[in-house]
Amino acid sequence: MGILSWIIVGGLAGWIASIIMGRNERQGCLMNIVVGVVGAAIGGFIVSLFGGTGVTGFNLWSFLVAIGGAVILLFLVNLVTKNR
C-alpha cells in the first residue's frame, strides 16, 4: 500500500475506533490517522500470530484488521490514562 492508502485507511479506522471507544470528541483528524496506522500494525501483528494475513492492501479485511488494532490501542491508552 502506498502512503496515501495508509493515510486514508488509518484515518477511517482511527475515526471508527474512536467512536467505538467513546474518544471521538477528544481526538482530531491527525490523531485518528496516527491511531489507525499504528492500530493497523498492531492488528496485523495479532492476526499473523494466529496464522492469518494482516493488512494486505486496500480491502475490507485490511480495514477490519486496522479497526480491531486501533480499538486495542485505544483500550490500552484508556487503561494508562484513566488514573490521571
N, C-alpha and C positions, 0 to 999 in steps of 0.2 A: 504494500500500500504506500502511496505517496504521502507527503507531508500534509497536503490539503485533505486527503481522505482521513488521516489520523485526526486532524482538527475537527472535521465535520462529525465523524463518529464519536470522538471524545466529547465534543460539546453536547451532542444529543444524549449520549449515555450519561454524562455527568449531570445534565439537567433532569433527566428522568429519575436517576438515582437520588438526586437531592429532593425531588418531590416525594419519592417513596420514603425517604428517611426524615422528612419534615425539616429540611435545612434550606429550602428553596429561597426563602426571604433573606437568608444570611449569606448567600453566595452570588457572585456576579458571573458574568459571561466567561471571563478568563479563568476563574476558579472552577467553573463547570468543565471547561476544556481540560484543565490540568487533572481534575478528579477523574474524568472519563478516560484520558490517555493512561494515567497510572493505573486506573481500575482495569483497563483492557490488559495491561501487562500482568496484573495480579490474577485476573480471571483466566488468562491464557496459561499462566503457570499452574494454577489449581486444576484446570481441565486437563492439562498434559500429565499431571500426577496420576490421574485416573485413566490414562491411556487414550484420551481423546485429542482432537486437534483444537487448538485455541483460536486465536484471531488469525484468519486466513485471507482476509480481503474485505471488500465492501459488500457484505451479505448479511442476511438475517442472523445466522449463527454467530458471527463475529460480534454483531450488535448486542445480542443477548449475553454473550460472554463478557463484553465490556460493561454492560449494565450490572451484571452479577458481581464483577470485580469492584466496580465503583460503589455498590451497596456495601460490600465487605469493607472497603476502605473507609467509607463514611461511618460505618458502625464502629470501627476501631478508633476513628477520630472522636466520635461521641464518647467512647469509654475513657479516652485520655483527657478530654477537655471538660467532662461532666463535673469533675470535682473542683474546677477552677472558678 
